[in-house]
Amino acid sequence: MSFITSMIEKLALQLDAVVTIEPEYQLVGHITFKNGKKSAFSQTKFNINGFGSAELVKDKAYANYFLQKFGYRVTEGKTFFSEKLCSKFPNLRNIHDGGNYTQSLGFPVIVKPLNLSQGTLVTKVYSLEEYYTVAEKIFQINTGLIVEKFYPGNDYRIVVLDQEVFVTYQRIPLFVIGDGQSTILQILQQKQEKFIEIGRKKIIKFDDFRILQKLQQQNLDFKSIIPEHHRVYLLDNANLSSGGEAIDFSESIHPDFQNLAVKITQDMGLRLAGVDILTDDITQPLGNYTLLEVNGSPSLSHYAASGEIAAKKVENLYLKILKILENE
């Protein structure tokens, strides 16, 4: 059973609710509350957001259009589509249009699937050749991609429910720290084992082309031995689901950023959202920032597994969600 599913099952007991979990994969469940109301969930997806708003933010390009209209500082980017889709709709921008666009933006750029989650195939691209490699991989599983300008800054997720910020954390990309003796592969294997011990499962994909690409850019490979205390990043995207780590800022986020995240959530018609922002320091008053994404079903399983305090914060959030589902 997943970390979050077991947490929901435990919290439901506090409300005298009955939870039934689908037994084979244990990711989907049904809740019958004490007052007779019923609700279903699928991992971190609850009946809390309206369908239209939830669907809108799934598509990064659509979401960015409206967010920009509302005055938020979103990433500059364009969408491009697979050959199969372009053959049906000739007016769509194709993979070669995307190649031209990457050159007009200037490298590096970020290339990512249009409507997938958890950082799947999100790649920092440094050349036209790399763009085509990534685009072809994306088009094997998705009909659209988005090319975005690269923006510097620290990557933060702010989780909002009904005008209240429950969780804020910085996301650090997958990395290893050398000991002067072990190879990168050995250290990475040790890291995977530690993740499994705390309930994060096998989230590091050793055959991920992005890891190999990142190592090559640093003139390294899996056999390289890293000096003691030296840190080497293995991915550019900071998603916890691909091996990233969290630094908690829930108690120190500046009110300006809390208000910003709440307003973004409301403007997108959501009640629950994960607002992903790039900025230098989220503890300081609002200055330069870039809004990366708004997620209508933010996954907090890896964050919750990072420690007791984090788990308690997620428990408080999910208990509030269950009470809303029960009483509204």
N, C-alpha and C positions, 0 to 999 in steps of 0.2 A: 504494500500500500504506500502511496506517495506521502511525503512529509505533510503536504497541505491537506490531503484527503483525511489523514488520521487526525490532524488538528481540527478540522471541521467536525469530524465525528465526536471528538472529545468536547468541543464547545457546545454542540447541540445537546449534549447530556445536561449541561447547565440550564438549558431552557426546557428540559423535559420533552425534547423533540425526538422523533424517531427517524434515524438515518438508514437508508438502504443503499449499499454500495454495489455496483456491478462487479461480480466476483472475478471475472477473467483478467481484466486489466486494472481494475480498482482505481479508475480515474474519474468515473462519472457516478453521481449519486442523486438520490431523491430524498427530500426532507418533508416530513409531516409534523407540523408544529402542534403544540398542545391545544391551541384554539381551532385546529382543523385546517388551517391554511397549509398549502402545499407549494413546494418550490423545487427546482432541480438545479444542479450545478455540474460543470465539466471542468475539472481541475480548478483554475482560478476564474472561471467565467460564471457569473451569477446573474440572476434576473433583476439587476439593479439599474442598469442603463437602458434607455430606450433603444429599440432595435435600429432605428434610422441613424442615430448619433453613433452607436457602436460600429455600424457598418461603415459610416463615413470615415472615421479615424483609422480604420483598417487600411484604407488606401492612402498612402503617404502623399501622393500628388494632390488628390482631392482635399485632404486635410490642410496641406500647406496653402492651397489657394484661398480657402476661407480664413485661415489664421492670418495670412498676409492682409486680407481685406479688413480684418478686425484690428490691424495695426501692430501685429507682433512681428518680431525680427526672426523670420524663418530662413532656412537655408535656400540659397539660389540653386535651382536645378530644373531639369526637364525629364520627361518620360520618353522611353523608347520601347519598341515592341518586337516580338519575334517574327521571323519570316513567315511562319504559318498564319499569324494574325494579320500581318501586313498584306498577304496575298488576298485576304478577304476584304480588307479595308485599306486600299492603296494610299489614302491620305495620312495614314499613321506614320510617325517617324520610325525608321528602321534602325538596325544595328549599325549601319554605316553612318547614318545621321548622328548617332550617338558618338561614334569615333570622331567625327568632325567637331562635335560639341565639346568633347573632352579637351581637344586641342585649343578651342577658343577660350575655355575657362582657364587653362593652364594647369599642368600637373604639380602636385598630386591632386586627384579628385577622389570622391567616395562613390562607389558603384554598389547598388543594393537592389534586391528584389522589390517590386512595387508593393506587394501585400503579404509578405511573410514576416514572421516574428522571431524573437530570440536571437537576433543577429545572424540569422542564416545567410551565408554567402556575402555578408557585408564586407567589402574589401576596399582598402586604400590603394589606389592604382597610380603608378608612377610613370607609365608609358602607354603608348597606343597599343603595343603588343599585349601588355598586361590587360588593358581594357577588353580586347577581343577575347582573351582567354576567360576572363571573369564573365563577360556577357554571354558567351556560349554555354558556360556552366549554369548560369541562371536560367537561360532559355530552355534548358533540358527539363526544368521542373516548374517554370513559371513563364507566363506569356509577356510579362512586362518588367522593366527595370527602370530605375531612376539614377541619373548621374547628378551629383551635387558637388558644389564647390567645397573644398576642404577648409574647415575653420579650426583654429587652435583654441585651447581652453580645457579646463577640467570638466569631466562628464558627470552630471548629477541627475538622480531621479528623485522627484518629489511626488509622494503619493497622497492624493486628496480624496476625501469623502465628505460630501455635503458641507462645503465651506470650511473644512478643518483639515489641516495637514497632519497626517498620522506618522509618516515615515519620510526621512530624507537621508540619502546616502550618496557618496561619491563612488563611481564605478571605475575600478582600475583594471586595465587589460591584463590578460594572462601573461605571467612573467615567471622567471626562475631566478634564484639568487645562488651564486656560485659558492662552493666550499674549497676550491683549489684542487680538488681530487676527483670529483664525480663528473661524468659527462652530462650534457644537457638532457639527453634522453633519460639517464638514471634519475636526475633530479625531478624531471617531469613525471616519471613513473611514481616516485615517492609522493609527489603532490597529488596525483590521482588517488593514491591509496588513502591519503589524509582526507580528501574530499569524500570518499566512500565511507570512511569512519564517522564523519559528522552528518551523513545522510544526503550528500549532494550527488551520489551515484557516479557513473562513468561519464563525465561531461567533457573530458579532454579527448579530442579526436586526433590521434597521433598521425593519421594520414591526411589531415586537413592541409590542402595545398597552400593555404594562407600562412600557416606556420612555417612551412618550408621556404616560402617566398620571403617571409620576414627574416628568417635566419640568413638566407643568401644575401639579402641587402646589407647584413652586418658582417658578411664574410665568415659566417659560422655554419655549422651543421650539427646534427644530433650527437656526433662523436666529440664535439668541441668541449674542452674543460674550461670552466669559467673561473677567473680569480676569486678568491674569498671575498664575500660581501658585495660582489659586483652583481648588479641587476641587469637582466636581459629580457626585453619584452618579446613575446612570441606572437602576439596579435595586435592589430591596431584598434579593432572594435572592443568596447569595454563591457559587453554583455556578460552578466554573471553566468548565464546558461552555457557560455563557451569557455568557462574557466576563469573569468574575471573575479575580482574580490571587492568587497564593500568596506568603505570607511564611513561610519555613521556620523551624520550631521543633524540628526533630528532635534537635538537640544540647542544647536548653535546656528541654525539657518536664520538669516536676517528676515525680519517681518516683511520687507519689500518683496523678497522672493516668495514668501508664503502667499502674500496677496496676489502676486503675479500668477502663481500656479492655480490658485482658487479661481481667479477671473478667467483664465484660459479654460479651465474645466467647465465653468458655467457657460462661457461663450460657445463651446462646442456641444452644449446640450447634454453634458454628462453629469452624473453624480459621483461616480468612482473613476479615477484616472491616475495613470502614472505619467507625469510631465517630465520629459527628458530635456535638460538644458545644458549648454556649454557656457561656462563663465570662469573667470579667474578664481574668484573666491566667493562662495555663496553665503559666507558669514558677514560680508560687507554690504552696504547699501547698494541698491540696484544701479548698475552701470551698463557696460557692454555685456551682451549675452546673445546667444543664438539658440532658438527653439528648435530642437532636433526632431521631436516626435511627441505625439500624445497617444497614449495607449489606454484603450477602454477596458482592458482586462489585464492589469499589470501582474506579472508573475513575481511572487515574493518568496518562493520556496527556497531558492539558494541564499537569499538574504536572511531568511528566518533560520536557516541551518548554520549561520555564521556565529551564533552565540546565544546565550540565554536572554540577554537584553533585547536583541533583535527579534527573537522568537516571541517574547512577551508583547512587543509592539505590534507584531503581525496578529497575534491572538486578539489583542484589543480591537484591531481593525475588523477582523472577521466576526468577532462577537457583535460589534455594532452593525455589521451588514446583516447578520442573521436576525437581529432584533428588528431591523427595518423590514426585512422580508416577512417576518411574522406579523407585524403590526400595521402594515400599510396595504 
